[in-house]
Amino acid sequence: MTTAPSTTIDVLVQPRASRVKIGPRHDGRIKIAVTAPPVDGEANAAVIELLAKSLRIPKSAVEVIAGESSRRKTIRITGVTEAQIEALLA
């Protein structure tokens, strides 16, 4: 039995942005802009949904593992390689 690869990325979230966007890098973190406000986990949910949709994976494969209530978050993505993340930024 093999387990799916997982990749951990550091992101900087910009809530209440005028439009949804992934990238560019900012201080080594991937900047993610979402239109959702930073209340009741809405911005976290928007980040998870955006990454899942962009990488064509289920939302359950994307998980915030650190920085739940911070703009600086660490996210684990299961079933995706670092190369696929880099391709998303290109």
Phi and psi in degrees as GROMACS dihedral restraints (atoms count N, CA, C in turn):
[ dihedral_restraints ]
;  ai    aj    ak    al  type     phi  dphi    fc
    3     4     5     6     1  -106.6    20    10
    4     5     6     7     1   146.8    20    10
    6     7     8     9     1   -98.0    20    10
    7     8     9    10     1   149.6    20    10
    9    10    11    12     1   -67.8    20    10
   10    11    12    13     1   143.6    20    10
   12    13    14    15     1   -66.5    20    10
   13    14    15    16     1   149.0    20    10
   15    16    17    18     1  -129.8    20    10
   16    17    18    19     1   146.7    20    10
   18    19    20    21     1  -122.1    20    10
   19    20    21    22     1   138.8    20    10
   21    22    23    24     1  -108.7    20    10
   22    23    24    25     1   131.2    20    10
   24    25    26    27     1  -126.9    20    10
   25    26    27    28     1   149.2    20    10
   27    28    29    30     1  -100.6    20    10
   28    29    30    31     1   130.8    20    10
   30    31    32    33     1  -127.2    20    10
   31    32    33    34     1   157.5    20    10
   33    34    35    36     1  -118.8    20    10
   34    35    36    37     1   115.6    20    10
   36    37    38    39     1   -94.5    20    10
   37    38    39    40     1   134.0    20    10
   39    40    41    42     1  -112.9    20    10
   40    41    42    43     1    96.1    20    10
   42    43    44    45     1   -75.2    20    10
   43    44    45    46     1   164.3    20    10
   45    46    47    48     1    55.6    20    10
   46    47    48    49     1    34.1    20    10
   48    49    50    51     1   -75.4    20    10
   49    50    51    52     1   161.0    20    10
   51    52    53    54     1   -73.4    20    10
   52    53    54    55     1   -26.0    20    10
   54    55    56    57     1  -148.6    20    10
   55    56    57    58     1   160.7    20    10
   57    58    59    60     1   -83.3    20    10
   58    59    60    61     1   134.3    20    10
   60    61    62    63     1  -159.1    20    10
   61    62    63    64     1   144.3    20    10
   63    64    65    66     1  -113.2    20    10
   64    65    66    67     1   130.2    20    10
   66    67    68    69     1    94.0    20    10
   67    68    69    70     1   166.6    20    10
   69    70    71    72     1   -81.9    20    10
   70    71    72    73     1  -168.5    20    10
   72    73    74    75     1   -78.1    20    10
   73    74    75    76     1   147.4    20    10
   75    76    77    78     1  -139.5    20    10
   76    77    78    79     1   113.3    20    10
   78    79    80    81     1    52.2    20    10
   79    80    81    82     1    42.7    20    10
   81    82    83    84     1    81.3    20    10
   82    83    84    85     1    -2.9    20    10
   84    85    86    87     1  -108.7    20    10
   85    86    87    88     1   151.3    20    10
   87    88    89    90     1   -83.3    20    10
   88    89    90    91     1   124.0    20    10
   90    91    92    93     1   -83.0    20    10
   91    92    93    94     1   130.7    20    10
   93    94    95    96     1  -126.7    20    10
   94    95    96    97     1   118.5    20    10
   96    97    98    99     1  -100.7    20    10
   97    98    99   100     1   130.6    20    10
   99   100   101   102     1  -131.0    20    10
  100   101   102   103     1   153.7    20    10
  102   103   104   105     1   -83.6    20    10
  103   104   105   106     1   -14.5    20    10
  105   106   107   108     1   -69.5    20    10
  106   107   108   109     1   147.7    20    10
  108   109   110   111     1   -77.2    20    10
  109   110   111   112     1   157.7    20    10
  111   112   113   114     1   -84.2    20    10
  112   113   114   115     1    51.7    20    10
  114   115   116   117     1  -126.8    20    10
  115   116   117   118     1   145.0    20    10
  117   118   119   120     1    51.4    20    10
  118   119   120   121     1    33.2    20    10
  120   121   122   123     1    73.0    20    10
  121   122   123   124     1    10.7    20    10
  123   124   125   126     1   -64.3    20    10
  124   125   126   127     1   -41.2    20    10
  126   127   128   129     1   -66.6    20    10
  127   128   129   130     1   -40.6    20    10
  129   130   131   132     1   -59.6    20    10
  130   131   132   133     1   -45.7    20    10
  132   133   134   135     1   -62.1    20    10
  133   134   135   136     1   -38.5    20    10
  135   136   137   138     1   -67.8    20    10
  136   137   138   139     1   -38.6    20    10
  138   139   140   141     1   -64.5    20    10
  139   140   141   142     1   -45.5    20    10
  141   142   143   144     1   -61.1    20    10
  142   143   144   145     1   -45.3    20    10
  144   145   146   147     1   -63.4    20    10
  145   146   147   148     1   -42.8    20    10
  147   148   149   150     1   -63.9    20    10
  148   149   150   151     1   -46.8    20    10
  150   151   152   153     1   -64.1    20    10
  151   152   153   154     1   -43.2    20    10
  153   154   155   156     1   -62.0    20    10
  154   155   156   157     1   -45.3    20    10
  156   157   158   159     1   -65.9    20    10
  157   158   159   160     1   -42.8    20    10
  159   160   161   162     1   -66.5    20    10
  160   161   162   163     1   -35.2    20    10
  162   163   164   165     1   -94.2    20    10
  163   164   165   166     1    -1.6    20    10
  165   166   167   168     1    56.4    20    10
  166   167   168   169     1    50.9    20    10
  168   169   170   171     1  -130.7    20    10
  169   170   171   172     1   162.5    20    10
  171   172   173   174     1   -68.6    20    10
  172   173   174   175     1   149.8    20    10
  174   175   176   177     1   -58.8    20    10
  175   176   177   178     1   -28.6    20    10
  177   178   179   180     1   -66.4    20    10
  178   179   180   181     1   -15.2    20    10
  180   181   182   183     1   -85.8    20    10
  181   182   183   184     1    -5.3    20    10
  183   184   185   186     1  -114.4    20    10
  184   185   186   187     1   128.7    20    10
  186   187   188   189     1  -142.1    20    10
  187   188   189   190     1   131.4    20    10
  189   190   191   192     1   -80.3    20    10
  190   191   192   193     1   116.4    20    10
  192   193   194   195     1  -105.0    20    10
  193   194   195   196     1   -12.4    20    10
  195   196   197   198     1  -154.9    20    10
  196   197   198   199     1   148.6    20    10
  198   199   200   201     1    80.7    20    10
  199   200   201   202     1    32.0    20    10
  201   202   203   204     1   -48.2    20    10
  202   203   204   205     1   -42.4    20    10
  204   205   206   207     1  -111.5    20    10
  205   206   207   208     1    21.7    20    10
  207   208   209   210     1  -117.3    20    10
  208   209   210   211     1   161.4    20    10
  210   211   212   213     1   -73.9    20    10
  211   212   213   214     1   -26.2    20    10
  213   214   215   216     1   -93.1    20    10
  214   215   216   217     1   115.5    20    10
  216   217   218   219     1  -127.1    20    10
  217   218   219   220     1   155.6    20    10
  219   220   221   222     1  -114.9    20    10
  220   221   222   223     1   129.0    20    10
  222   223   224   225     1  -123.1    20    10
  223   224   225   226     1   133.5    20    10
  225   226   227   228     1  -101.8    20    10
  226   227   228   229     1   129.7    20    10
  228   229   230   231     1  -120.6    20    10
  229   230   231   232     1   118.5    20    10
  231   232   233   234     1   -92.0    20    10
  232   233   234   235     1   138.2    20    10
  234   235   236   237     1    85.0    20    10
  235   236   237   238     1    15.2    20    10
  237   238   239   240     1  -133.4    20    10
  238   239   240   241     1   140.0    20    10
  240   241   242   243     1   -94.7    20    10
  241   242   243   244     1   164.3    20    10
  243   244   245   246     1   -62.2    20    10
  244   245   246   247     1   -33.1    20    10
  246   247   248   249     1   -61.0    20    10
  247   248   249   250     1   -38.4    20    10
  249   250   251   252     1   -67.6    20    10
  250   251   252   253     1   -36.1    20    10
  252   253   254   255     1   -65.6    20    10
  253   254   255   256     1   -44.5    20    10
  255   256   257   258     1   -62.1    20    10
  256   257   258   259     1   -39.5    20    10
  258   259   260   261     1   -62.7    20    10
  259   260   261   262     1   -33.3    20    10
  261   262   263   264     1   -64.6    20    10
  262   263   264   265     1   -33.5    20    10
  264   265   266   267     1   -83.1    20    10
  265   266   267   268     1   -17.5    20    10
